[in-house]
Amino acid sequence: MADRAGVSRSTVSQILNGRGGSFTAETQDRVRQAVAELGYEPSAAGRTLAKGSSDIVIALIPDTTFGGNLQDIYGALTDELAKRGLALVLRLSTHGAASLDRLVIGLKPRAILSLTPFPEEDRRLLESRGVEAIDPNTASHPDVNSEIGRLQARHLIDLGHRRLAYAHVRDVRGDTFGGPREREFVNECRARGIESPRILTLGINAEDAVAALDQLDSPGFAVGCYNDDVATALLHAASLRRWRVPEDLALIGMDHTPLSRLTHPPLTTIEYDTTRVAEVNVQSVLSRLDKAGFVEEPVEVRLRLVKGKTT
């Protein structure tokens, strides 16, 4: 490389590492031309040794159904970070600081991104290792999950429903975002003078869904559901109990999955722009890695109510 460009190895190193300001434009052009001619790719391992960290950002996949929406978010996030010279690596959420520490030691990431809050022990570990920990608690943007619960409750109340319930999926690994959604669903009921909603928990099967309906005692409830899977399970249970939808049981889901478009009647649900969720996370990463030079731009994650015939 240095021989092809007619300069020293030190000169090549400085120019390729963004410190070429002291060299003439002609020298910089010769180095870049040599790079192009030789098809040179800088050593990731070498950069890691020199800087003490890699160009890797790890995204922890939460314990939830890895459906189409999350795939779209991580796909867009991968592309956007790649444009900025960062490689996104996906890994299942760790259970315990020891596992997380092995991950950090092995990959030496510049940052770890989580869509759910880090446990305090994990946060302290990442701080001690000099790795940026990025989660909803550090983001400057509002938590979209809170707005989801609020929107579900508002829609049901605005339609005149006064007996409300919120339905979680039973396996906590699949209900990662349920806490803030339920909390704001309950808060919206309180703010609108509605009796506190019943809280239901069910697995995605007919037996659990029927048992959840039986907890409501009688027809006449409107249910905000953690996701479209929960709503579909309850819709099936309503048909088994011969409850009319939405007269005896109103349902609103979340995610606007392909399955929600095939139910009978069509499911009322909520969708969001996954590319904007990815952009929020890109900005969170860049603002933490370039604290002095990066200015975050406002990004609004818009939620859209998809009106079916279940509310």
C-alpha positions in Angstrom: 0.0 0.0 0.0 2.7 2.5 1.0 4.9 1.5 -1.9 2.0 1.9 -4.4 1.2 5.4 -3.1 4.9 6.4 -2.8 4.6 7.4 0.9 5.5 6.0 4.3 3.4 3.5 6.2 2.8 6.1 8.9 1.4 8.5 6.3 -1.0 5.8 5.0 -2.1 5.0 8.6 -2.8 8.5 9.5 -4.8 9.3 6.3 -6.9 6.1 6.6 -7.7 6.8 10.2 -9.0 10.3 9.5 -5.9 12.2 10.5 -4.8 13.3 7.1 -5.3 17.0 7.5 -1.6 17.8 7.7 -0.9 16.2 4.3 -1.4 17.7 0.9 -4.5 16.9 -1.1 -2.3 15.2 -3.7 -0.8 12.9 -1.1 -4.2 12.0 0.3 -5.5 11.3 -3.3 -2.5 9.0 -4.0 -3.3 7.0 -0.8 -7.0 6.7 -1.7 -6.2 5.6 -5.2 -3.8 2.9 -3.9 -6.6 1.7 -1.6 -9.0 1.5 -4.6 -6.5 -0.3 -6.8 -5.5 -2.8 -4.2 -9.0 -3.4 -2.9 -7.7 -2.8 0.6 -10.0 -3.3 3.6 -8.8 -2.1 7.0 -8.4 -4.7 9.7 -11.2 -4.7 12.2 -9.1 -6.6 14.6 -6.3 -4.1 14.3 -8.7 -1.1 14.9 -10.1 -2.9 17.9 -6.6 -3.4 19.4 -5.6 0.2 18.7 -8.8 1.8 20.1 -9.7 -0.7 22.8 -13.1 -1.2 21.3 -14.6 -2.4 18.0 -17.0 -0.8 15.6 -19.7 -3.2 16.8 -23.0 -2.2 18.3 -24.8 -5.1 20.0 -28.6 -5.1 19.9 -30.1 -7.3 22.5 -33.2 -9.1 21.2 -35.8 -9.0 24.0 -37.6 -12.1 25.3 -40.6 -11.6 23.1 -42.0 -13.0 19.9 -39.5 -12.1 17.1 -42.1 -11.2 14.6 -42.1 -9.2 11.4 -42.0 -5.8 13.1 -38.9 -6.5 15.1 -37.2 -7.9 12.1 -38.0 -4.7 10.2 -36.7 -2.6 13.0 -33.4 -4.5 13.3 -33.0 -4.6 9.5 -33.4 -0.9 9.1 -31.1 -0.3 12.1 -28.4 -2.5 10.5 -28.5 -0.5 7.3 -28.4 2.9 9.0 -25.5 2.0 11.3 -23.6 0.5 8.4 -23.8 3.8 6.6 -21.9 5.3 9.5 -19.2 2.6 9.7 -20.8 0.6 12.5 -21.8 -3.1 12.4 -24.9 -4.3 14.2 -24.7 -7.7 15.9 -27.9 -9.3 17.3 -27.9 -11.4 20.4 -30.6 -12.8 22.6 -31.0 -10.9 25.9 -28.6 -12.2 28.5 -29.8 -13.5 31.9 -27.2 -12.3 34.4 -24.3 -10.0 34.5 -21.7 -12.8 34.1 -23.1 -13.7 30.6 -23.2 -10.1 29.6 -19.6 -9.6 30.8 -18.4 -12.5 28.6 -20.1 -10.9 25.7 -18.4 -7.6 26.3 -15.0 -9.1 26.8 -15.3 -11.2 23.7 -16.6 -8.6 21.2 -15.4 -5.3 22.8 -18.5 -3.4 21.5 -18.7 0.4 21.4 -22.3 0.2 22.7 -25.1 -2.2 23.6 -28.6 -1.3 22.7 -31.7 -2.8 24.5 -35.3 -2.1 23.7 -36.1 -2.8 27.3 -34.5 -1.2 30.4 -31.2 -2.7 31.6 -31.2 -4.2 35.1 -29.1 -2.0 37.4 -26.4 -4.7 37.8 -26.0 -4.9 34.0 -25.9 -1.1 33.7 -23.1 -0.9 36.4 -21.2 -3.6 34.6 -21.3 -1.8 31.2 -20.2 1.4 32.9 -17.2 -0.3 34.5 -16.2 -1.7 31.1 -16.6 1.6 29.3 -19.4 0.4 27.1 -22.3 2.7 26.3 -25.6 1.3 27.6 -28.5 2.5 25.6 -32.1 1.7 26.6 -35.5 3.4 27.0 -34.3 5.0 30.3 -31.5 6.8 28.5 -33.4 7.9 25.4 -34.5 11.4 24.9 -37.6 10.2 23.0 -40.8 9.2 24.8 -41.5 5.5 25.3 -43.8 4.5 22.5 -45.2 1.6 24.6 -46.9 4.1 27.0 -48.6 5.8 24.1 -49.8 2.4 22.8 -51.7 1.7 26.0 -53.0 5.2 26.1 -54.3 5.0 22.5 -56.0 1.7 23.1 -57.9 3.0 26.1 -58.9 6.2 24.4 -60.3 4.4 21.4 -62.4 2.1 23.5 -63.7 4.9 25.9 -64.4 7.2 23.0 -66.7 4.5 21.5 -68.7 4.5 24.7 -67.2 1.4 26.4 -67.2 1.7 30.2 -66.3 -1.8 31.4 -62.6 -2.3 30.3 -59.9 -4.9 30.7 -56.3 -5.2 29.7 -55.0 -8.6 28.5 -51.3 -9.8 28.8 -49.8 -12.8 27.3 -49.0 -15.2 30.2 -45.3 -16.1 29.4 -43.4 -13.1 30.8 -40.8 -13.7 28.1 -43.4 -12.8 25.5 -44.8 -9.8 27.4 -41.7 -7.7 27.4 -43.5 -4.4 26.7 -46.7 -5.1 28.6 -45.8 -3.2 31.8 -45.8 0.4 30.3 -48.8 -0.4 28.1 -50.9 -1.6 30.9 -49.9 1.2 33.2 -51.0 3.9 30.7 -54.1 2.0 29.8 -55.0 2.1 33.5 -54.0 5.8 33.9 -56.2 6.7 30.9 -59.2 5.0 32.5 -58.5 6.8 35.7 -58.2 10.2 33.9 -61.5 9.6 32.1 -63.4 8.6 35.2 -63.6 4.9 34.2 -63.5 2.1 36.8 -60.1 0.4 37.0 -59.8 -2.2 34.2 -59.7 -5.9 34.9 -56.3 -7.4 34.3 -56.2 -10.7 32.4 -53.4 -13.0 31.6 -53.5 -15.8 29.1 -51.5 -18.1 26.9 -52.2 -18.2 23.2 -54.5 -21.2 23.2 -58.2 -21.8 23.4 -58.3 -23.1 26.9 -56.5 -20.1 28.4 -58.6 -17.7 26.3 -61.9 -19.1 27.4 -60.7 -19.1 31.0 -59.8 -15.4 30.6 -63.3 -14.6 29.4 -64.8 -16.5 32.3 -62.9 -14.1 34.6 -65.0 -11.2 33.2 -68.1 -12.8 34.7 -70.4 -11.6 32.0 -70.4 -10.1 28.5 -70.1 -6.3 27.9 -66.3 -5.8 28.3 -63.9 -4.0 26.0 -60.3 -5.4 26.1 -57.0 -3.8 25.2 -54.7 -6.6 24.2 -50.9 -6.8 24.5 -50.7 -7.8 20.8 -52.7 -9.2 18.0 -52.0 -12.8 19.1 -53.8 -12.2 22.4 -56.7 -10.4 20.6 -57.0 -13.3 18.2 -57.1 -15.9 21.0 -59.8 -13.9 22.8 -61.7 -13.6 19.5 -61.7 -17.3 19.1 -62.8 -17.8 22.7 -65.7 -15.4 22.1 -66.9 -17.6 19.2 -66.7 -20.7 21.5 -68.8 -18.9 24.1 -71.1 -17.5 21.4 -70.4 -14.0 22.5 -71.1 -11.4 19.8 -68.2 -9.1 18.7 -68.1 -6.2 19.4 -71.5 -6.1 21.2 -70.6 -8.7 23.9 -66.8 -8.4 23.7 -64.8 -5.6 22.1 -61.1 -6.1 21.3 -58.2 -3.9 20.2 -54.9 -5.5 19.4 -51.4 -4.2 18.6 -48.9 -4.7 15.7 -51.3 -5.0 12.7 -49.9 -8.4 11.9 -50.8 -10.3 8.7 -53.0 -12.6 10.9 -55.0 -9.7 12.2 -56.1 -9.0 8.6 -57.6 -12.5 8.3 -59.8 -12.7 11.4 -63.5 -12.6 11.3 -64.5 -10.0 12.0 -61.4 -8.0 11.0 -59.4 -7.0 14.1 -59.1 -3.4 15.2 -55.5 -2.9 16.0 -52.6 -0.4 16.0 -49.6 -0.2 13.7 -46.4 1.9 13.7 -43.7 2.9 11.2 -40.8 0.5 12.0 -38.4 2.7 10.0 -39.0 5.6 12.4 -38.4 3.3 15.4 -35.1 2.3 13.8 -34.2 6.0 13.3 -34.9 6.7 17.0 -32.5 4.0 18.0 -29.9 5.1 15.5 -30.0 8.6 16.9 -29.8 7.2 20.4 -26.6 5.3 19.5 -24.9 8.1 17.7 -25.7 10.7 20.4 -24.0 8.4 22.9 -21.0 7.6 20.8 -20.4 11.2 19.6 -21.5 13.2 22.6 -19.8 16.5 21.5 -20.4 16.4 17.7 -23.9 14.8 17.2 -27.1 16.8 17.5 -30.2 14.7 17.8 -33.1 15.5 15.4 -36.7 15.1 16.6 -38.2 11.8 15.4 -41.8 11.1 16.1 -42.9 7.4 16.1 -46.4 7.7 14.7 -49.0 5.2 15.8 -52.0 4.6 13.5 -55.3 3.1 14.6 -56.4 0.5 12.1 -60.2 0.3 12.4 -61.6 -3.2 12.0 -64.9 -4.4 13.3 -64.0 -5.7 16.8 -64.6 -2.4 18.7 
